[in-house]
Structures are given as structure tokens and as C-alpha cells.
Amino acid sequence: MNGAQALIRTLTGSGVDVCFSNPGTSEMHFVAALDAVPEMRGVLCLFEGVATGAADGYGRMAGRPAAALLHLGPGLGNGLANLHNARRARTPLLTVVGDHATYHKRFDAPLESEIEPLAGTVSRWVRRSARSADVAADAAEGVAAAMRPPGGISTLILPADVSWSEGAEPVSPLPVRAPAPVPAGSVESVARTLRSGEPCVLLLGGPAARRPGLEAASRVAQATGARLLCETFPARLERGAGIPSVDRLAYLAEFAAGQLAEPAHLILAGAAAPVSFFAYPGKASSLVPAGCDVHVLAEPADDVCGALAALADLVAPGAKPLAHAAERPGLPSGDGDLTGESVAAAVGALLPEGAIVSDEANTSGLWLPGATAGAPPHDWLTLTGGSIGQGLPAATGAAVACPGRPVLALEADGSAMYTLTALWTHAREGLDITTVIFNNRSYAILNMELNRVGAEPAGDAARNLLELSRPDLDFVALASGMGVPASRASTPGEFAAQLRHALAEPGPHLIEALIASL
């Protein structure tokens, strides 16, 4: 058995049975081995950033790694932005990076590069397999490292001759360490703080954004009056009717500071102490108000939900979680201008039960949280690392991980262009993904940031770098050219009808929502 076959058999035995791939010459023996190991599903992506983003979306929903197969250092470089997002999401993910044969590296061929330091910027574990006899054990260790709480990226570097050489055998999976229990004393200390009568905010992150954590946190809030907040960009937030609702910490530092203005105590459950996304002249980087004490209930690698449940049992033994009521906005109609608000209302009115929403709507999505809070239960995936171009690939991986659930990708126009080729994979794999492109022909968030950083008023040259026009992007033509049925809506009535149709019909669809300028 060659190294590639032993590698793939070890991966499937360890629960890694999907590989999002953009291979090259050095990875051909890995590709050939897929025929020998049919348990591994290979999914072709036309750009490495789609492969890594899809592996991220898969890991968030499946709770176990997918593999992303990349071609040498340049391929890894192309995939880094979405690996950055996956690192911030603490997604379990295995990157397999092919490399030149061991004896070929000294010749400094045109694609030769230093892969280890590049991989180290996003990976918690990096290993170069030196022999075909080693590759299976290396793969098992990489999977276990990716699964180690709270989750992260492992990168296995696979030289071509290690892949093609004989003498390899698969190995059994390694045990995965469970999240660390939080000491009772830590829980009791936080309970005393909550009973002090002083204002408290409980900031949730990581697994606390799932239903068990939300229900325990809601019990705490009901009994103590603590305010609940969730990190700005949770990796996966369960929400909807029957689930306790939680406000996300605002992206804009000014708004976040308002949310955190009153508490004497900030309690962290799987979240980090909040900071501003960027530095601004004359403004603080930390969002923790002066005089506020920070208490850590649970670190991300801890049993966060277990700690919240224990805390709820201490301070709220008789309290029940406050579930959000079932409610939907009215379905918009009429021939007026289509706005972000009317799109959000249509999404809230039509969102199916069990949907997975991949949200990269950016400025056009400001109304989405309120409009969908009472929709049937669903999952919400967000832009964890702030590196745009995540939404369409993450939707790809989520749809592969959960084939029985509809996926809705809400995508800003500028962000969509980073990884638009994900649509081709949607069509090729027949994925049940409805994509909505918010087309306002602008990098609207950068127009806002231009003012916030105190730059000079924008002239023609500055505006030219922030507008997506001359020519206008035609997303209907772009989607159709990649095999995805597409339509365009410019009024609330058109959008509502098109969204209803797309959600009712299996397979990929795209709606270009022409958003009126504010």
C-alpha cells in the first residue's frame, strides 16, 4: 500500500470522510487513491480559498474535521484567508498540503516554497511526513490535534514521494481529549459575583452559543438580572423560536461600548474580553469599561456548557430558560424600492425550520437578526475572523455536512467576488443552497470606515476604490455561467416571490437583490 492510500484510509477511520480539493501535480497520488478508498468523498473546488472555507463550514456543522487538499505553498497561500476565519472559529480542520518530492526540493524548482512557517500562522499542529511508513500515524495525530478542545487547524505536509512510495499501512484513530471540567471553586466564585447585586454582563462564546449553553445562561439571567451578550461573530449560533435569544456584541465599538457601559462585572463563558476590531484615533482598543472587573467562568477549551449548567444550578435552581416566542414579520410585497430591511423581512417570513444561514451580508444585513429571531429554529454562521470571502464557501461545507437541511447564503456583493467560484461547486454537487447577493454596487462598509478613522473627506480618487461600478456586476449572468439558476429582484414583491420559489425547490439558486442606495 502506498502512502496516499494509507493516509486516506487512516483519515476515514478517524471520521474524516470529506476532502475539499484543489489539487496539482504533487497531489496526484492522493487523487488516484480516492478510487481505492471510496469512503472518502472528494469535492472539487476551483480556488483554494473555497476549499478551505468549505472545510470550515463543514467542521462548524459536523463537529469533526473535513480535509482541505492544497497544492504546495502557493495553494496554501491562496487558502489562508479562510483558514484565518477557521482559526478564529476554532473549527476542527485538517489541511493536507502537497509538496515536492523530498529529493527534488534541493533543486529549488519554480513552485518551491517554505510551507511550515506559512502553515504555522493559522495552525495549532504542523507536521511534514518524512516517510511513507510515517504518514498514517502523522495523519491520526493531526486529526486528534484538530479535535482537541476547543478545536483548531492541523496541517499535514505531504511530499510527493511519501505519497507514491509503498510500505505504508493505515493506523487506528487516536483518542480525543474531552473538554476540561471547570473547578467547582471557579463556578462558586462567579456565583458570588452574580449574587452581589451589582450589574453583571455574561458574555457567551464558542459552545455557549449552542442551545444547551443558551438555556443555562438564560436561567442565570432570569434569576440574577445579569444581561446576556454573545460574541460579535460566533462560529455557530443556534437561534429561533423556542430557543433563548441573545444579542450579539455590536461590531461598531461605539455601539458595543454602550452595551457594556453599566456593568461592574463582566463574566466570560467561552469568550474573550472584547476589543475594538480596529484602532481609531483617540479611542481605546479595549471595550471593557474602566472599573469593570472581568471574571472568567470558562475558557474556550473548557467544558463551557457544563460550567454554565453548574452555575445555573447554583444561582437559579428553580428558574426556567426564557425561550423566544414564535413570530415572523409579514411577507413584504409591492413595487417600491428593495432595501436591506425588506429583504430581511422576507427572510424572516420564509426561513425554513432547520435552515443553516451563512451570513456575510455585512452592512446590508443590519436588519436580519431582528427579523429572524422568532423564525423556526435554525443555525447562524458568521464571519468569525473578519476576512471577507467566507460566506459562499462556508455555505458549501455546511450543505455537505448536513444534506437534509436547507442552506441560505446571505452575501454582500463585494465579498461574493472573492470566492464566487463556490457557485460552480454548488451546481456540480447539487447542493441545496439558496444564495442571496445584496448588490448595492459598493464596498459600503469601507465608505463607513473611511469616515470613522478620521480620514480626509473622500474625493473622486478615494470613491473610485470603494464603488463596484463601471461596469456593474451582473450576478445573474455570473451564476448562470456556473450552472446555478439565477434571478434578479428590484422590488420587495419580486424578492419575496423569488425567495419563496428558491427555498421550495431543491438544489442551488441565486437571487441578485438590487438594494436601493440609502
C-alpha positions in Angstrom: 0.0 0.0 0.0 1.4 3.4 -0.9 1.4 6.4 1.4 -1.6 8.1 -0.1 -3.8 5.1 0.3 -2.7 4.5 3.9 -3.3 8.2 4.6 -6.8 8.3 3.3 -7.8 5.0 5.0 -6.5 6.4 8.3 -8.5 9.6 7.7 -11.7 7.8 7.0 -11.1 5.6 10.0 -10.7 8.7 12.1 -14.0 10.2 10.9 -12.6 12.4 8.2 -14.5 11.3 5.1 -14.8 14.5 3.1 -12.0 16.3 1.3 -12.5 19.7 -0.3 -9.8 19.7 -3.0 -7.8 21.9 -5.4 -5.0 19.6 -6.3 -1.9 19.8 -8.5 0.8 17.6 -9.8 2.3 16.8 -6.3 -1.1 15.6 -5.1 -1.9 13.2 -8.0 -1.3 10.0 -6.0 -3.6 11.3 -3.3 -6.2 11.9 -6.0 -5.7 8.5 -7.5 -6.0 6.9 -4.1 -9.6 8.2 -3.8 -10.7 5.4 -6.2 -9.1 2.8 -3.8 -10.9 4.3 -0.8 -14.5 5.1 -1.8 -15.4 6.0 1.7 -13.7 9.4 1.2 -15.8 11.9 -0.7 -13.7 14.3 -2.9 -15.3 17.7 -3.6 -13.6 19.8 -6.3 -13.3 23.5 -5.6 -11.9 25.9 -8.3 -10.0 28.0 -5.8 -8.1 27.1 -2.7 -10.0 29.7 -0.6 -13.2 27.9 -1.5 -11.7 24.6 -0.3 -10.6 26.0 3.0 -13.8 27.9 3.6 -15.9 24.9 2.8 -13.8 22.8 5.2 -14.5 25.5 7.8 -18.3 25.4 7.2 -18.3 21.6 7.3 -16.4 21.5 10.6 -18.6 24.0 12.2 -21.7 22.0 11.4 -20.4 18.4 11.7 -18.3 19.0 14.8 -15.4 17.0 13.2 -12.8 17.8 10.6 -13.0 17.8 6.8 -9.8 17.7 4.9 -8.7 20.5 2.5 -6.2 19.3 -0.1 -4.0 22.1 -1.4 -1.1 22.4 -3.9 2.2 23.4 -2.4 2.9 26.7 -0.6 1.2 28.9 -3.2 -2.0 26.9 -2.9 -1.8 27.2 0.9 -1.3 30.9 0.5 -4.4 31.2 -1.6 -6.4 29.4 1.1 -5.0 31.3 4.1 -7.8 34.0 4.4 -10.5 31.4 5.1 -8.1 29.4 7.3 -7.7 32.5 9.3 -11.5 32.6 9.7 -11.5 28.9 10.6 -8.8 29.5 13.2 -10.9 32.3 14.8 -13.9 30.0 14.8 -11.9 27.2 16.4 -13.0 24.8 13.7 -11.6 21.3 13.6 -10.0 21.1 10.2 -7.2 19.1 8.6 -5.2 20.8 5.8 -3.2 18.4 3.6 -0.6 20.4 1.6 1.2 18.5 -1.1 4.9 19.3 -1.6 7.7 18.4 -4.0 9.4 15.0 -3.6 12.0 15.1 -0.8 14.9 14.6 -3.2 13.6 17.3 -5.5 13.4 20.2 -3.0 17.2 21.0 -3.2 16.8 21.9 -6.9 14.7 25.0 -6.0 12.0 24.3 -8.7 9.7 27.3 -9.5 7.0 26.3 -7.1 9.4 25.6 -4.2 8.5 27.5 -1.0 8.7 27.3 2.8 5.4 25.7 3.8 5.9 25.3 7.5 6.1 28.9 8.5 3.2 29.8 6.3 1.1 27.0 7.8 2.2 28.0 11.3 0.3 31.3 11.1 -3.0 29.5 11.2 -2.3 26.0 12.5 -2.1 24.6 16.0 -0.2 21.5 14.7 2.1 21.2 11.7 3.9 18.0 10.6 5.9 17.1 7.5 5.7 13.3 6.8 9.3 12.1 6.1 8.5 8.5 5.0 5.5 6.6 3.7 5.7 4.4 6.8 5.1 7.5 8.9 2.3 9.2 7.1 -0.7 7.3 8.6 0.5 7.8 12.2 1.1 11.5 11.4 -2.4 11.8 10.0 -4.0 10.2 13.0 -2.1 12.6 15.3 -3.2 15.6 13.1 -6.8 14.6 13.3 -6.6 14.3 17.1 -4.9 17.6 17.4 -7.6 19.3 15.3 -10.3 17.8 17.6 -8.5 18.7 20.8 -10.8 21.3 22.6 -11.6 23.9 21.6 -10.8 22.8 18.0 -8.3 24.1 15.5 -6.4 23.5 12.3 -3.8 20.8 11.7 -1.6 20.9 8.7 0.0 17.8 7.3 2.7 18.4 4.6 2.8 15.5 2.2 5.9 15.2 -0.1 5.0 13.6 -3.4 7.4 10.6 -3.0 6.0 9.9 0.5 2.6 9.8 -1.2 3.6 7.4 -4.0 6.1 5.1 -2.1 5.0 1.7 -0.9 5.4 0.3 2.5 2.6 2.2 4.3 -0.2 0.9 6.4 -3.2 2.6 8.0 -3.4 3.1 11.7 -6.3 3.3 14.2 -7.6 6.7 15.3 -6.2 8.3 18.4 -8.5 9.2 21.4 -9.8 12.7 21.5 -9.4 14.6 24.8 -12.7 15.8 26.3 -13.1 19.5 27.3 -11.6 20.2 30.7 -14.2 20.5 33.6 -14.3 23.9 35.3 -13.3 23.6 39.0 -16.2 24.0 41.4 -14.4 26.9 43.1 -14.4 28.9 39.9 -18.1 28.4 39.5 -18.8 29.3 43.1 -16.7 32.5 42.7 -18.8 33.6 39.8 -22.0 32.7 41.6 -21.0 35.0 44.5 -20.4 37.8 42.0 -23.8 37.3 40.5 -25.4 37.4 43.9 -23.6 40.7 44.8 -26.4 42.8 43.5 -24.0 44.7 41.2 -24.7 44.9 37.5 -23.3 42.0 35.6 -22.9 41.0 31.9 -22.5 37.4 30.9 -20.6 37.3 27.6 -21.0 34.0 25.7 -18.8 32.5 23.1 -17.9 29.2 21.4 -20.0 26.3 22.5 -22.1 28.6 24.8 -23.8 29.8 21.7 -25.4 26.4 21.2 -28.8 25.6 22.7 -27.6 23.9 26.0 -25.4 26.9 26.8 -28.0 29.4 25.9 -30.6 27.7 28.1 -28.3 27.6 31.1 -27.3 31.2 30.6 -30.9 32.2 30.3 -31.7 30.6 33.6 -28.8 32.6 35.2 -30.1 35.8 33.7 -33.7 35.1 34.8 -32.6 34.6 38.4 -29.9 37.2 38.8 -30.8 40.0 36.4 -27.5 39.6 34.5 -27.5 40.8 31.0 -26.7 38.2 28.3 -24.5 39.0 25.3 -22.8 36.9 22.7 -19.5 37.5 20.9 -19.8 39.6 17.8 -19.1 36.9 15.3 -20.0 33.4 16.8 -18.9 30.4 14.8 -22.3 28.8 15.1 -25.2 30.4 16.9 -28.4 28.4 17.5 -31.4 30.6 17.5 -35.1 30.9 16.7 -38.5 30.1 18.3 -38.2 28.0 21.4 -34.5 28.9 22.0 -33.4 31.7 24.3 -32.3 34.7 22.3 -29.1 36.6 22.9 -27.9 39.9 21.5 -24.6 39.9 19.8 -22.0 42.4 20.9 -22.0 45.2 18.3 -19.4 45.4 15.6 -19.1 49.1 15.9 -17.0 50.0 19.0 -19.3 52.9 19.8 -22.3 50.7 20.0 -20.5 47.9 21.8 -19.3 50.4 24.4 -23.0 51.4 25.0 -23.9 47.7 25.5 -21.1 47.4 28.1 -21.5 50.8 29.8 -23.2 49.9 33.0 -21.8 46.6 34.4 -19.5 46.4 37.4 -18.7 42.8 36.4 -18.1 41.1 33.0 -18.2 37.3 33.2 -16.7 35.4 30.3 -18.1 32.0 29.3 -16.1 30.7 26.3 -15.5 34.2 25.1 -12.5 36.6 25.2 -12.6 40.0 26.7 -13.9 42.3 24.0 -11.7 44.6 21.9 -12.3 47.1 19.1 -11.9 45.5 15.7 -9.6 48.3 14.6 -7.7 51.2 16.2 -9.3 54.6 15.8 -7.7 58.0 16.6 -8.3 58.9 20.2 -10.4 55.8 21.1 -9.5 52.9 23.4 -8.7 49.5 22.0 -10.2 47.6 24.9 -14.0 47.7 25.2 -14.0 46.7 28.9 -15.2 49.8 30.7 -13.0 51.4 33.3 -13.7 50.0 36.8 -15.4 46.8 35.4 -14.0 43.6 36.9 -13.5 40.7 34.4 -14.2 37.2 35.6 -13.5 34.0 33.6 -16.1 31.3 34.2 -14.7 29.1 31.4 -12.0 29.2 28.8 -12.8 28.1 25.3 -11.1 24.7 25.8 -13.1 24.1 29.0 -16.5 22.4 29.3 -18.2 25.8 28.8 -21.8 24.4 28.7 -21.1 22.2 31.8 -19.9 25.3 33.7 -22.9 27.3 32.7 -25.2 24.4 33.8 -23.4 24.2 37.1 -23.7 28.0 37.6 -27.4 27.9 36.8 -27.9 25.1 39.3 -26.2 27.3 42.0 -27.9 30.6 41.4 -31.1 29.7 39.6 -32.2 26.2 40.8 -35.9 26.8 40.1 -35.6 29.1 37.1 -36.6 28.2 33.6 -34.9 29.5 30.4 -36.8 32.2 28.6 -37.5 30.8 25.1 -38.1 33.2 22.2 -41.7 33.2 21.0 -42.6 32.1 17.6 -43.1 35.2 15.5 -42.5 36.2 11.9 -42.6 39.5 10.1 -45.2 39.9 7.4 -44.1 38.9 3.9 -43.2 42.1 2.0 -44.9 42.9 -1.2 -45.4 45.8 -3.6 -43.3 47.6 -6.2 -41.3 50.0 -4.0 -37.5 50.1 -3.7 -35.9 46.9 -2.4 -33.9 47.6 0.8 -31.9 45.6 3.3 -34.8 45.9 5.7 -37.4 44.5 3.2 -35.0 41.6 2.3 -34.6 40.8 6.0 -38.4 40.8 6.4 -38.8 38.3 3.6 -36.1 36.1 5.0 -37.7 36.2 8.4 -41.1 35.4 6.9 -39.9 32.4 4.8 -36.9 30.9 6.6 -37.5 27.1 6.8 -37.2 25.1 10.0 -33.7 23.7 10.4 -32.1 26.1 8.0 -28.4 26.9 8.1 -27.7 30.6 7.4 -24.2 31.6 6.3 -24.2 35.3 6.9 -21.8 37.6 5.1 -24.4 40.3 4.3 -22.3 42.9 6.0 -23.9 46.4 6.0 -27.0 45.2 4.1 -27.7 42.7 6.9 -28.3 45.0 9.8 -32.0 44.1 10.0 -31.5 40.3 9.7 -31.2 39.5 13.4 -34.4 41.2 14.4 -36.4 39.8 11.5 -35.4 36.2 12.0 -35.3 36.0 15.9 -38.7 34.3 16.0 -38.4 32.1 12.9 -38.3 28.4 13.3 -35.1 27.0 14.9 -32.0 27.4 12.8 -28.3 27.9 12.9 -26.4 31.1 12.0 -22.8 31.0 10.8 -20.9 34.3 10.9 -17.6 35.9 9.6 -15.5 34.9 12.6 -12.2 36.3 11.5 -13.4 39.3 9.6 -11.7 38.2 6.4 -14.3 38.5 3.7 -15.0 35.8 1.1 -16.1 33.3 3.7 -19.9 33.2 3.1 -20.3 31.1 -0.1 -17.6 28.6 0.8 -18.9 28.1 4.3 -22.4 27.5 2.9 -20.8 24.9 0.6 -19.3 23.0 3.6 -22.4 23.3 5.7 -24.6 21.8 2.9 -22.2 18.9 2.5 -22.2 18.3 6.3 -26.0 18.5 6.6 -27.5 17.3 3.3 -31.0 17.2 4.7 -31.1 20.8 5.8 -31.6 23.9 3.5 -28.8 26.4 3.5 -29.2 30.1 2.9 -26.1 32.1 2.0 -26.6 35.9 2.5 -23.8 37.6 0.7 -22.6 41.1 0.1 -21.7 41.9 -3.5 -18.0 42.8 -2.8 -17.4 39.8 -0.6 -19.1 37.4 -3.1 -16.5 38.3 -5.8 -13.7 36.9 -3.6 -14.9 33.3 -3.8 -17.6 33.4 -6.4 -16.4 30.1 -7.9 -18.0 28.4 -4.9 -21.2 28.6 -7.0 -19.8 26.1 -9.5 -19.3 23.6 -6.7 -22.9 24.3 -5.5 -24.1 23.3 -9.0 -21.7 20.4 -9.5 -22.6 18.8 -6.2 -26.3 19.6 -6.4 -26.2 21.3 -3.0 -29.4 22.8 -1.6 -28.1 26.3 -1.2 -30.1 29.5 -1.9 -27.7 32.4 -2.3 -28.9 36.0 -1.9 -26.5 38.6 -3.3 -27.0 42.1 -1.7 -26.0 44.2 -4.7 -25.6 47.8 -3.7 -22.6 48.3 -6.0 -20.3 49.4 -3.3 -17.9 48.4 -0.5 -20.4 50.2 1.8 -18.6 49.1 5.0 -15.4 50.8 3.7 -17.3 54.0 2.9 -18.4 54.0 6.6 -14.9 53.2 7.9 -13.4 56.0 5.8 -15.3 58.4 7.9 -14.7 56.6 11.2 -10.9 56.6 11.0 -10.8 60.3 10.6 -9.5 60.3 7.0 -9.9 63.3 4.8 -13.3 63.7 3.1 -13.5 61.3 0.1 -12.8 62.8 -3.3 -13.1 61.1 -6.7 -10.0 59.1 -6.4 -11.0 57.7 -2.9 -14.6 56.9 -4.0 -13.3 55.1 -7.1 -11.7 52.5 -4.8 -14.9 51.9 -2.9 -17.5 51.7 -5.6 -18.4 48.5 -7.5 -19.5 50.0 -10.8 -18.2 50.9 -14.3 -19.0 48.2 -15.1 -21.8 46.9 -12.9 -21.5 43.3 -11.8 -24.2 41.0 -13.3 -24.6 38.2 -10.8 -27.4 36.6 -12.7 -25.1 36.1 -15.7 -22.2 35.0 -13.5 -24.3 32.4 -11.6 -25.9 31.1 -14.8 -22.5 30.7 -16.4 -21.5 28.4 -13.5 -24.7 26.3 -13.7 -26.8 27.9 -10.9 -30.3 29.1 -11.8 -30.5 32.8 -11.1 -32.9 35.7 -11.0 -32.9 39.4 -10.2 -35.2 41.3 -7.8 -35.5 45.1 -7.5 -38.8 45.3 -5.5 -40.0 43.7 -2.3 -42.7 41.7 -4.1 -40.2 40.3 -6.7 -37.8 39.3 -4.0 -40.4 37.6 -1.8 -41.7 35.6 -4.7 -38.2 34.6 -5.9 -37.1 33.6 -2.4 -40.2 31.5 -1.8 -39.6 29.7 -5.1 -35.9 29.1 -4.4 -36.5 27.7 -0.9 -39.2 25.4 -2.2 -37.2 23.8 -5.0 -34.2 21.6 -4.0 -30.8 22.4 -5.4 -28.8 25.6 -5.8 -30.3 29.0 -6.7 -29.1 32.6 -6.7 -31.1 35.8 -6.3 -29.5 39.1 -7.1 -31.2 41.6 -4.8 -30.7 45.1 -6.2 -30.6 47.2 -3.0 -31.6 50.8 -3.3 -28.9 53.3 -2.3 -29.5 55.0 1.1 
